[in-house]
Amino acid sequence: DVESVRFTDNQIGTTTDADLITIADGAVTILGGLTTTTMSVTSTFGVTSDFTVNTDKFIVNATNGNTEMTGNLEMSGDTATLTHSGSTGGLAISSAQHVDVESVR
C-alpha cells in the first residue's frame, strides 16, 4: 500500500475498493466512473450501456438504439442524406409547432 492506494497483482485500488483498475495485456478495465477533461479515442469506441452527453443533451438507449437530442441537428456537407431503411412502417417527422420543408421531390 502507498498511503490509501493499493497495488495487488495486476489491480490498483484503494483500501476500501481494491480492484478499481485492472491491467492486462492490451486492456485496462475500470470498475466505476472515469472523469477526464480531455479524451482522445484513436480506435473504435464501444459503449455497452446507455450513452449520454451532459446528462440529457444527447442520449442513446443501449437497449433499443433510440436517440434523444436537445438542440439542433446540422448537416453541413454539400449533399446530405437522411435514410430510413426499415422494412415496415414509415418515416415520421413531427413537431409541437410546425415543420418547414424547403423542397420535396
C-alpha positions in Angstrom: 0.0 0.0 0.0 1.1 3.6 -0.7 -1.0 5.8 1.6 -4.5 4.6 0.8 -3.7 3.3 -2.7 -3.3 -0.4 -3.2 -1.3 -2.3 -5.8 -2.1 -6.0 -5.8 -1.0 -8.2 -8.7 -2.5 -6.5 -11.8 -5.0 -4.4 -9.8 -4.9 -0.9 -8.5 -7.4 0.4 -5.9 -7.9 1.9 -2.5 -8.0 0.4 0.9 -11.8 0.1 0.6 -12.1 -0.8 -3.1 -9.1 -2.9 -4.1 -9.9 -3.6 -7.8 -10.9 -0.3 -9.3 -8.4 -0.7 -12.1 -7.3 -4.0 -13.7 -4.4 -4.0 -16.1 -4.0 -6.9 -18.6 -2.1 -7.3 -21.9 -3.7 -4.8 -24.3 -6.5 -3.8 -22.0 -7.3 -1.7 -18.9 -10.6 -2.3 -17.1 -12.1 0.4 -14.9 -14.8 -0.5 -12.4 -16.6 2.7 -11.6 -16.5 6.1 -13.2 -13.8 7.8 -15.2 -13.6 11.6 -15.1 -11.4 13.4 -17.6 -11.2 17.0 -19.0 -9.8 15.8 -22.4 -10.1 12.3 -24.0 -8.9 11.2 -27.4 -10.1 7.8 -28.8 -7.9 6.5 -31.6 -9.8 3.3 -32.4 -13.4 2.0 -32.1 -15.2 3.5 -29.1 -17.6 0.7 -27.9 -20.3 1.5 -25.4 -22.5 -1.3 -24.0 -24.9 0.7 -21.8 -26.7 4.0 -22.4 -24.6 6.8 -23.8 -25.2 10.3 -22.6 -23.7 13.7 -23.2 -24.0 16.4 -20.5 -26.7 14.4 -18.7 -29.6 15.0 -21.2 -28.3 16.8 -24.3 -27.7 13.6 -26.3 -28.8 10.2 -25.2 -28.6 6.8 -27.0 -30.6 4.0 -25.3 -28.4 0.8 -25.3 -31.5 -1.5 -25.3 -33.2 -0.3 -28.5 -30.9 2.4 -30.1 -33.5 5.1 -29.6 -31.8 8.5 -29.6 -32.9 11.7 -28.0 -31.3 15.1 -28.7 -31.7 18.5 -27.2 -30.7 21.2 -29.6 -30.3 21.3 -33.4 -29.0 18.8 -35.9 -27.0 20.5 -38.6 -25.8 18.7 -41.7 -23.2 20.9 -43.4 -21.9 18.8 -46.3 -22.6 19.8 -49.9 -25.0 16.9 -50.0 -26.6 15.2 -47.1 -28.9 12.2 -46.8 -31.3 11.1 -44.2 -32.2 7.5 -44.9 -34.9 5.3 -43.5 -34.1 1.7 -44.2 -36.8 -0.1 -42.2 -38.8 -2.8 -43.9 -42.1 -1.8 -42.2 -43.6 1.4 -41.1 -42.5 4.7 -42.4 -40.6 7.9 -41.6 -42.5 10.3 -39.4 -41.4 13.9 -38.8 -43.4 15.6 -36.1 -43.2 18.9 -34.2 -45.1 20.5 -31.4 -45.3 23.6 -33.7 -44.7 23.3 -37.4 -42.2 21.7 -39.9 -40.6 23.8 -42.6 -39.9 21.9 -45.8 -37.8 23.8 -48.4 -38.2 21.4 -51.3 -39.6 18.0 -51.9 -39.2 15.9 -55.0 
